[in-house]
Amino acid sequence: MDNRSSIRIVEEYMEKLSERSKSSMHTERNTKPFITISRETGAGGFDFANKLLDRINSIKPEEKWALFDKNILEKVMEDYEMPRELERFMPERKIPEFQTVLEQLFGLHPSEHKLIHRISMTIYHLAYLGNIILVGRGANIITAGLKHGLHLRLIEPLDRRVAYSAEYFNIDRGAALKFIETEDRNRKEYIKKYYSKNIDDGHLYSIIINFGRVEKDAAIKSLSKLISKMC
């Protein structure tokens, strides 16, 4: 098993990129902005990233942006020619240690560290190309060494997040609360285990948006203006 952290693996990759940076193509690509989004479950509803994407593309249609959220796994599968069955082993949560050991022992899927390595590499590649919104999976940490990144953290009062989740998934408030608590815990453990960071550490982000204080549409409008100046 590869005992290096995902961050160290990415740092080594960045060093290799630096050695190959004689090509002007690499220099040009690294000037384009990108956005990472980390969020409390339900903060800003479940359409914030899509609405931000639409707004950015409406301002500068010639600079087409893309969004990677759950579909980041599809990109990983494509980049590394991995069978789609492995997608179930790549959630944004901690995989039980005993389960992981057994599955690796019997060759059911690549090592846990190899999967995280591949996710990290794909996220880094996408951010390096620019004009991309990356949601979750420690993207802000993976890309911290790149310039022109805008790292967002979305938060909102729990009662509002419960209401959004209940409506979005058509479940009762009790089930919505349980869902939020589970998702938030899994995300926190994922970042802690694989990147040794606290997801709530404000120093990891460029901007923290509290939707209990700011309207979503106003935030999207302000962010899109900021991005247009970075392009």
N, C-alpha and C positions, 0 to 999 in steps of 0.2 A: 504493500500500500504506500502511495505517495504521501509522506508526512508533511510536506510543505503546505503552508497556508495558501488559499486561493490568491490572496493579495501578493504573496511572494512570487507565485507563478506568473501573475500578470506583470509584476515589476520586471521579472526576467524577460518577459516577452517585449516589454517596452524598451529594454536595453538593446535587444536584438533589432527592434525597429529603428532605434537611434543609429545603430551601425549601418543600417541600410538606407538611411535618410538622404543619401546623395541624390536619389530620384526626386525631381521637382514635384511629381505627382503626390508623394506623401506630404510634402510641405503644404501644398494647396489644400488637400483634404482636411488637414488639421486646423484650418482657419474657420471652418464652419461650426456654428453653434449647435448645441444639443440640450435636451432637458431630461432630467431624471425626476421621477415622482415616487416618494415614499408616503404612505398614508395610513392613518387609522382606518379600520374597516368601516366603510360607509361615509367617510368624511367627504363632503362635497357631492354626495350622491354617488351613483355608479357610472356617471357619464362625463365626469369632469375632463378626463384626458381626451376623450373624443371631441368634446366641445372646444377645448383649447386647440386641438389639431385643426378643426374646421375653421376657427377664427384666424389662426396663423396662415393657413393656406388661402384664405379669402383676401388677406392683406397683400401677400406676395405670392400669387399663383405660379410665377415663374420659378420660385424656389420651393419646389414641392417637398413637403414634410411627410413623414410616416410615423406610425405608432406601433410599438411592440409592447404588449401586455402579456396575456397568457400565451399568445402566439410566438413568444420568444422561444418556447420549447420546440415548436415546429422548425424554427430557424436553426436551432442546435442540431436537431435530427438531420436536417438537410446538410449543414456544414460538415458534419462528421460521419455522414452516411450511416446513421444509426437506425435500427428498426423501430417503427412507431410504437411497438409494444413497450419500449423502455420509458415512454413518456409518463407512465404511471409511477415510475420510481423517481420522478424529478419534481415533486411538489415544493411549494414554498413553505415547508415545514420540516421539522426534525423527524428523521426516520428512526424508529426504535433501533438501538444498538444491536440487540440480539438478532432481530430480523435482518439487519444489514450484514452481519457476520455470516449468517446462514446462507443468504442469497449470494454473497461473494464466494463463499466456500464451494457452493455447488454451481457456480458460473451462471447464475440466473441474470445478472446484470453487471456492468462495470463497477469498479470500486466507487464508493461514495465521493471520495476526493476527486476522482477522475471526472465524475459527472459535474461536480461544482466547478472544476477547472474548465470544462468545456462550456458551461453556461457563462462563466466569467469571460472567457476568451471571445465568445460570440457577442456578448454585451459590449466589450471593449471595442471590437471591430466596428460594430454599428455606430457607437458614439464617435469613433475616430473618423468615420465617413461624414458624420454630421447630418443636420436637418432631420433629427429623429427624436421622438419622445419615448423614453424607456421607463416602464412602470415596475416597481418592486425589485425583488431579488438582489438587493444590495447594490443596485446600479450606481448610486451616488458614491459608494465606497470604491467600487471597481474602477470608476472613471475619475477619481479625485485628482489624479496626476495630469489629466488632460485640461487644456485651456478651453475657454469658450463654453463651459458647461454651466447650466443653471439648475441647481439642485433644490427641489421643492419638497417640503414636508407639509402634508395636509392634516389638520386636526379639526375636530368639531365636538360639541357637547354630546355626551352619550345618548341622552334621550332623543335627540334629533337623528342620530345614526341608527338607533333602534327603529324609529319610525320609517326612515328610508328603507332599511333592510326588510322590514315587515311588508311594506308595499311592493318593493321590487321582487321579492321572492314569494309573495302571497302566502305569508306565514304569520302566526300570531306573535305578539310582542315578546312573549317568553322565549319562544324558539329563536326569534331574532336576536335577543340579548345573548343567548347561549352561543349562537353562531358568531357574533361579534367578539365575545370573550375568547372563544377558541381560536379564531383567525388572528386576533391581535397577539395572543400568547404564542402561536406558531411562528408568526413573523418575527417576534422579538427573539425567540429561541434560535431561529434560522440565522439571524444577523449575529447573535452572540456566539453561536457555535462555529460558524464558518468564517467570520470576519473579526471576531473578538471585539465587537463594538456594541454600544447601547443604542438601539434604534431611536430612543427618545433624546439622545444627545444633540442639542441644537447646533453644536459646532460642526456637525456633519452636513449642514444644509446652507444654501445661499439665502433662502427665504422660507419662513414658516408662516403658513396661512391658516388662520383660525376662522372657520366659517360661522362661528358663533358671533363674530365681530364684523366680518366682511361678507358682502353678497357675492355669490358665485359669479354672476355675470360681470360684476365690477372687477373681480380678480382676474377673470379671463381677459377682459379688455386691457387691463394694465399690463399683464404679462405678455400679451401679444405685441403691445407697443414696445415693450422692453426688448423682446426677441427681434423685432424688426430693426431696431437700432444696432443689434449685434450682428445682423446678417451682412 
